[in-house]
């Protein structure tokens, strides 16, 4: 079973996301929907705050999409679970951000 497989122990020994980001020398782009109910916006905001106050790294970029869900799709609220295709402009913006790296 899962708990006896050793997976949980292995996972506990892995570095935290914040440790990986703090040590990274490569460019990292965060694309975050403000209505993301799977990876809440405050996760990206906490990394951004740590960077602004502590790390002061130049290789992190944060882009927030208003009224957007986990797939950067339009949402009516944080509680809206219905996926709909993002507008073409959203894809264009994402491509621009990636190209800027």
N, C-alpha and C positions, 0 to 999 in steps of 0.2 A: 504494500500500500504506500501511498504518497509519503506519509510521515516517517515510515521506516526505510524509505528508499535512499536516504542520505541527501536528497535534493534540498530539503529545508536547511540542513547543516551547511551544505555547500553555498547556498544562497546567502546565509548569514555571514559567511566569510568574505563575500564579494564586497568591493568598495561601493560606497554610497554614490548616488548620481552626483551629488554636490562635490564629492572628492574627485571624481573623474573630470567634471567640468572645471574645477579649480586647477587641476594639474594640466589640462589640455593646452597644447600650443597651437592647435589648428583652429580654423574659423568654425564657430557654432552659430547656427541660425535657429532661433525659436520662432515658430509660427503658431500662434495661440489664438483659439477662438474664445471670446469672452463669455460665451454661453456653453462652453465645453463641460458636459456633466460626467465625463469619463476621466479627464485629466484637468481638474479645475484650474482656472486662470491664476489662482493664488500660488500655485506651484511655480509657474514661470516668473511671477512677480517676486517671489521670495528669492529666487536665484538672481534676478535683476537687482534686487535690493542688496543682497550679499556682495554682488560685484561692485555696485556703486559705493558701498560703505567700506568694504574690506579688501576685496581682491583688486579692484581697479584694472581689470583686464580689458584690453582693446579688441580681443578676438570674439566677443560675444555680441550678438545683435538680436534684439527682441522686436517682433512685429505682432501687434494685437489686432484681431479682426472683431469689430463690434458686431453684436447680434449674430454671432457665428458659433456653430457647434464643434464637435471633435474633428470632423472632416472639413472644417472651415466652411461648412454649409450654412445657409441662412436659417436662423431660428427666431421664434417669437419671444422666447424666454428661456431661462435656465432649465425649466421643467418641460420644455417642448422636446419630445423624443422623435419627432418625425423628420426623417432625412429628406432633403430636396437638393437638387443639383445646384452647386454654386454658379453664380453668373460668370460669363467669360472674363469679365474684368478681374475677377478674383484670381483666376488661373494666370492671367497676364501679370498681376502683381506678384504672385508667388514666383513665377518665372523670372521676373526682374530682380527680386530679392536673391534668388539662387545665383543668377548671373553676376550679381554684384560681388559675390564672394570670389 
